C-alpha cells in the first residue's frame, strides 16, 4: 500500500502498520439512493447511549438506512419503539442529514455524507440533524456557505419530532467501511462553485498542511513547530488550514500534487479534488483505514511514515487514544521527507520549550485519564500506575 516511487529509497524509513479495517473497506460505484417515509419520526440519541437515534416509521419500526454506522457496527437499536409521550408534529417535508459532529474530520466524513440528496426532492427546503458528539453548531455557517442554497434551512433536533415526510438518503461514506464514487463526484463539483479547477496555476513544490497551530484538545504533535519552520526554510509551501477559508483550502489541494501532513482532518480535503495525488502521512499509530479507503478511491500514491520519538520517549505512548499529545523527532522525519521529495532540508532539533510544554500537557492529560478510568471502574486502562510513574520520571529528566 506504500508509494510506488519509494522503490529503492525507503530502506531506512519506518512505516506504520494498518488498522484492522484496512483490508475490508470497500469502494462502491452504485447509484446513491434514498427512501421517503410519510409520518415518520426523527429521534435524537437517548440518555444512557441505549439508542443512538435516527428515523422511525409511522409504526415505530426503525429505518435501518438512518443508523449511524461505523466499520462493521450498526449503532441503531433494533426493534420497534413506542412513542407513549406526546410528540411534536410538524407539517414539513425534510431531509434527514444524520448526526451532526463538531469535530471537523467527523463533520466532513459523517455530517456531510447525506447532503447529496438535498436537490433530489424539489419540495424539500429543510435538513434535519440529530446531535452526534460535541454539538455546538460551529460548522453550520460553513455548511450553508459551501454546500447549501440560501433557501435551505438547517436544524439540529434535541427532542423527537414527527414530520409529514422524511427523506432518508444513504450515506455516501461510512467511516472505516465504504465510500461511494458518485458521492466523491458530488464533492468534487463543490469546488467549481468557487473556481475552475482546470484553470488554476499548478505548483511543483510540496504542500505541507500543518497542525502546529491547533489547541491542546486536537492531539498535538510536539516537534511540529520545529519541523514547520525547517520546511518553510526549505521553501516547502506550509499552511495552517484553519487560518484559511474552506474554499481556499480546496484551491490549495487542487494546485499541489504532492501533499504532506500528520494524519488528521485537514488531509480529508483531498476528497474534493480530482485525485491522483502523492501524499505523505505522518503519525505514530496504525494507519486509520479511512485514509487507505479514500486513497484507493482517489487513486492516490501514498506512504504512511512513522514519527520516530526521541530516544528517551520510546514506547512512551500507550497508543489507541486519539486525544493524546505525543512527541516526535523532527530531525528524523525531515530526513525522510528530504529523501522522498528531493528537497534539501536542514534537520531541526526539538527545543527545550517543546519538551517542557509536552511534559506539562501529557502529565495533565494522563492524570485526567486516570481519574476518568477510576470513575468508570477501569483499573488501569492502557497504562497502569507503575508505567505512569516511570513516564513521569522520564518527563522530569527529559526537560
C-alpha positions, -999 to 999 in steps of 0.1 A, spaced: 0 0 0 30 23 1 41 48 -26 53 33 -58 80 59 -62 95 48 -29 111 18 -46 148 16 -37 149 47 -14 129 37 17 153 12 33 160 35 63 124 46 69 99 33 94 64 27 81 32 22 101 10 -9 103 -26 -6 91 -56 -9 114 -80 -39 113 -104 -24 88 -79 -15 61 -84 -46 40 -122 -48 44 -131 -12 35 -148 -11 1 -154 12 -29 -189 13 -44 -199 26 -78 -236 21 -74 -261 49 -77 -268 65 -44 -304 60 -33 -329 74 -7 -362 64 8 -392 86 16 -414 80 46 -447 96 54 -455 105 90 -420 94 102 -403 103 135 -368 118 138 -354 109 172 -322 122 188 -299 99 209 -315 87 241 -299 91 275 -275 63 286 -265 56 250 -292 29 247 -302 43 213 -280 64 191 -310 80 174 -323 80 138 -356 78 118 -386 57 128 -415 48 105 -450 58 115 -455 23 131 -424 28 153 -401 5 135 -365 18 128 -353 28 94 -320 9 91 -306 33 65 -308 62 90 -285 44 115 -250 58 124 -228 30 111 -190 28 115 -169 0 103 -186 -33 110 -210 -19 135 -246 -7 132 -253 17 160 -291 19 160 -311 -3 183 -332 -29 166 -369 -34 170 -399 -11 173 -401 19 196 -432 31 214 -439 68 215 -460 69 246 -454 106 254 -468 134 232 -445 141 203 -444 174 184 -459 171 149 -448 193 121 -464 196 87 -430 197 69 -411 177 43 -375 173 54 -342 155 46 -326 135 74 -289 146 73 -277 122 100 -256 131 130 -240 165 134 -204 164 147 -184 195 158 -152 176 152 -140 188 117 -130 154 105 -162 137 115 -181 167 102 -165 162 68 -169 124 67 -202 119 85 -222 151 88 -219 157 51 -224 121 40 -261 125 32 -265 161 19 -260 149 -17 -298 143 -17 -308 178 -10 -315 186 -47 -332 153 -53 -365 163 -38 -378 196 -51 -403 202 -23 -377 198 5 -364 231 20 -351 219 53 -325 194 65 -325 179 100 -296 167 121 -296 149 154 -268 155 178 -236 135 175 -207 145 197 -196 179 209 -226 196 194 -224 234 193 -232 241 157 -199 259 148 -197 243 113 -233 253 103 -222 286 88 -196 266 67 -224 242 57 -246 270 45 -218 288 27 -203 259 8 -230 232 4 -265 247 6 -286 272 -12 -298 302 9 -333 288 9 -324 256 27 -329 257 65 -308 236 89 -319 224 124 -303 202 150 -331 184 169 -329 179 206 -363 161 211 -383 137 189 -405 152 161 -429 136 137 -429 150 102 -453 149 72 -425 135 50 -389 124 58 -363 117 31 -336 93 43 -306 92 20 -280 65 23 -246 79 34 -220 85 7 -193 73 31 -194 50 61 -162 55 80 -139 25 81 -163 6 59 -172 20 25 -172 50 2 -193 57 -30 -175 71 -61 -207 90 -70 -206 108 -37 -170 118 -43 -180 132 -77 -206 153 -59 -179 166 -35 -156 174 -64 -182 196 -81 -184 217 -49 -151 232 -57 -165 245 -90 -188 269 -71 -156 289 -63 -131 284 -90 -124 265 -122 -101 237 -112 -87 233 -147 -76 270 -149 -57 270 -116 -20 275 -116 -2 243 -106 28 242 -83 55 215 -83 66 223 -47 52 201 -19 23 214 2 26 209 40 -7 210 59 4 219 94 -15 211 127 10 231 148 -15 259 155 -43 238 169 -53 238 205 -45 212 231 -77 192 225 -65 184 190 -39 156 197 -9 179 194 24 167 180 53 183 199 81 189 175 59 201 147 66 237 152 103 229 146 95 208 116 72 235 102 100 261 104 125 238 87 101 231 59 94 268 54 131 275 53 134 248 26 108 266 6 81 239 10 48 256 10 35 254 46 0 264 56 -22 261 87 -55 253 71 -77 265 100 -65 300 92 -79 299 56 -114 299 42 -126 264 33 -128 274 -4 -91 285 -3 -82 252 14 -98 234 -15 -79 255 -40 -46 245 -24 -55 208 -27 -62 213 -65 -29 233 -70 -5 208 -55 1 172 -65 25 163 -36 9 168 -1 25 163 33 9 162 68 2 145 100 -28 122 99 -58 144 107 -89 161 95 -70 185 71 -60 156 50 -96 147 41 -98 177 19 -83 156 -9 -118 142 -13 -128 174 -31 -100 171 -57 -95 151 -89 -73 127 -71 -40 112 -84 -21 129 -56 12 118 -39 6 120 -2 29 115 28 10 109 60 28 110 94 17 95 127 28 70 154 -5 50 154 -17 23 130 -29 38 98 -66 47 100 -84 28 73 -104 59 63 -72 72 46 -65 39 29 -101 38 16 -100 74 4 -66 70 -12 -78 39 -30 -109 56 -44 -89 87 -54 -60 68 -70 -35 85 -47 1 72 -44 5 74 -7 30 65 20 24 63 57 55 72 77 60 66 114 70 96 135 101 85 154 102 98 190 134 110 207 152 80 223 142 88 258 105 87 248 105 54 230 74 33 240 62 62 259 28 64 243 2 39 254 -15 42 220 -50 39 208 -62 71 225 -70 97 198 -67 128 221 -33 120 234 -5 145 229 27 130 216 63 140 209 85 130 179 119 136 164 115 163 137 151 158 126 145 122 116 112 130 99 127 159 79 154 135 67 127 111 55 109 139 38 141 150 21 148 115 8 113 112 -7 109 147 -21 145 155 -30 141 189 -13 171 198 9 160 204 45 182 214 74 173 188 102 156 207 131 162 198 167 134 197 192 137 226 216 136 226 254 104 247 252 86 220 233 98 194 258 86 214 287 52 221 271 48 184 262 57 173 298 30 197 312 4 187 286 9 150 287 10 148 325 -22 168 328 -39 147 301 -28 114 317 -39 125 352 -74 133 338 -75 99 320 -66 81 352 -93 99 371 -118 91 343 -108 54 344 -112 53 382 -147 68 379 -157 43 353 -143 14 373 -114 7 349 -85 -4 369 -56 5 346 -68 14 312 -39 11 286 -15 24 313 -11 12 349 2 32 378 38 18 376 41 28 339 26 62 347 52 68 374 80 57 351 69 80 324 66 109 348 103 103 357 112 103 320 93 136 316 111 152 345 146 141 333 140 149 297 134 186 304 
